[in-house]
């Protein structure tokens, strides 16, 4: 496959770096201010080195990448809420050219799912977005394999930053502000961690799952989710939970058309009590019981592996 990669952050850059290992060429690569285009395939090592040293990937305009020759558009720009722009327009441009689109950007399928599916219906191209939920974990593809109509519920730990903070608070007896500062020093938490600690990121992933599980006439957005974060959890609350053989995790739950995210008590030895930055999703199925999928829910190469798996499916 020939790939056009939009977004030069950790995920987009990792897709560019790893594409040749999967037998693909990158014919266009764009960041927010520049692009590099070559129908024969760009020199990925040179381009990534230029991004590191000069802060740009090339001398073309970013929008030119959308009109390049490619088979699959990889949308890896940052997630935005509301109108999901510019990611949605990038997907639209690809589908209107009958090209495929693979998303790492959660915005288009969390905030404008019906619009994306409508565009896909009118196109020869397809849209896949495994990387939007759980990084390297094959959550959406497993749901698809089992058939969404046979999945009765999904719940899980879907944000590594929040899970790291709660894990450290529980094991070390530290307060929230102390552990947050530690997470920021380690690069586990962003300078502005609001998106992670207030539950928004986990809720977006829950909304995407709800959309995948729903029928074509029902669309979910962030406005449909009931969301509570972890900022108000105290060290003493975790100590009390530990004394009772339990701990607290930020759980996203999709059941019977509802999306809820918030801190929940779980037994210390339960699958949902994953530690550190690990994620887990539990799928309740009609005939196969409970399935647990656990792994790395974030990271450049990890999330890129899910993007490349989708391209392999195409």
Order of alpha helices (4+ residues) and beta strands (2+ residues): beta-alpha-beta-beta-alpha-beta-alpha-beta-alpha-alpha-beta-alpha-beta-alpha-alpha-alpha-alpha-beta-alpha-beta-beta-beta-beta-alpha
